[in-house]
Amino acid sequence: MRSFRAFVERQYGQFGVTLSTIHSAKGKEWDHVIVINVTEGAISHIREIQKQNVEEELRLLYVATTRARQHLHLVQAPIRRGTVRYSKLSRFVSDRTFRKLNARD
């Protein structure tokens, strides 16, 4: 956490970091937002993929990405769930997907 805070302070000249879940970020905004785990299996969650119910997962990512007033960073890195390794970028990360969501608003 200390190195992350130092990175944010160096990068943006701002002090303080707010850690939040996507659910609790609804209705809030920050100048700089970093969304982590934008990896297939995390966003969208493997459980929802298996149920073929990923629409809500897409809405949650949309909420997370629209919290940024100035800068948005999406971080994708391999993750493990038990013995399974997920390493692909989330299926939701494309200009086309976000244009489709914006058209609904």
C-alpha positions in Angstrom: 0.0 0.0 0.0 2.8 2.4 0.8 4.4 2.0 -2.6 1.0 2.4 -4.3 0.4 5.6 -2.4 3.8 6.9 -3.3 3.2 6.1 -6.9 -0.1 8.1 -6.9 1.5 11.0 -5.1 4.4 11.1 -7.6 2.2 10.6 -10.6 -0.6 13.0 -9.8 0.8 15.3 -7.1 -2.2 14.4 -4.9 -2.2 12.9 -1.4 -4.4 10.2 -0.3 -5.9 7.1 -1.9 -9.4 5.8 -1.6 -9.9 2.1 -2.0 -13.4 1.1 -3.0 -15.3 -1.8 -4.5 -17.1 -1.1 -7.7 -20.4 -1.5 -5.9 -19.6 1.2 -3.3 -18.2 3.6 -5.9 -21.7 4.2 -7.4 -22.6 7.8 -7.4 -19.1 9.0 -6.5 -16.4 10.5 -8.7 -12.6 11.0 -8.4 -10.1 12.8 -10.7 -8.1 9.6 -11.1 -9.5 6.1 -11.1 -7.6 2.8 -11.3 -9.7 -0.3 -11.9 -7.7 -3.5 -11.1 -8.3 -7.1 -12.2 -9.8 -6.2 -15.6 -9.1 -9.9 -16.5 -11.6 -12.4 -17.8 -12.5 -14.5 -14.8 -12.5 -11.5 -12.5 -14.5 -9.0 -14.6 -16.6 -10.7 -15.7 -16.5 -13.1 -12.8 -16.1 -16.8 -13.7 -19.3 -17.6 -11.8 -21.4 -15.3 -14.0 -19.7 -16.5 -17.1 -20.7 -20.1 -16.2 -24.3 -19.0 -15.6 -24.2 -17.1 -19.0 -25.3 -14.0 -17.0 -22.6 -11.3 -17.7 -24.9 -8.3 -18.4 -24.7 -7.1 -14.8 -20.9 -7.6 -14.8 -20.8 -5.3 -17.8 -22.9 -2.6 -16.0 -20.6 -2.8 -13.0 -17.5 -2.2 -15.1 -19.3 0.7 -16.8 -20.0 2.2 -13.4 -16.4 1.8 -12.3 -15.0 3.4 -15.5 -17.4 6.4 -15.4 -16.2 7.4 -11.9 -13.1 9.0 -13.4 -13.3 12.8 -14.1 -9.8 13.1 -15.7 -7.8 9.8 -15.9 -8.8 6.2 -16.0 -6.4 3.3 -15.8 -7.5 -0.3 -16.3 -5.1 -2.9 -15.0 -5.1 -6.4 -16.3 -2.8 -9.1 -14.9 -3.1 -12.9 -14.7 -5.0 -14.2 -11.7 -5.6 -17.7 -10.2 -8.8 -19.1 -8.9 -7.8 -22.4 -7.4 -5.9 -24.3 -10.0 -7.2 -22.3 -12.9 -5.1 -19.3 -14.3 -6.9 -16.5 -16.1 -4.8 -14.2 -18.2 -7.0 -12.7 -21.0 -8.1 -9.2 -20.9 -11.8 -8.9 -20.0 -14.2 -9.4 -22.9 -15.7 -6.0 -22.0 -12.7 -3.9 -22.8 -13.4 -2.5 -26.2 -14.5 0.8 -27.6 -17.5 -1.0 -29.2 -18.8 -2.3 -25.9 -18.6 1.2 -24.2 -20.2 2.9 -27.2 -23.1 0.4 -26.9 -23.5 1.1 -23.2 -23.4 4.9 -23.7 -26.1 4.6 -26.3 -28.4 3.2 -23.6 -28.0 6.2 -21.3 
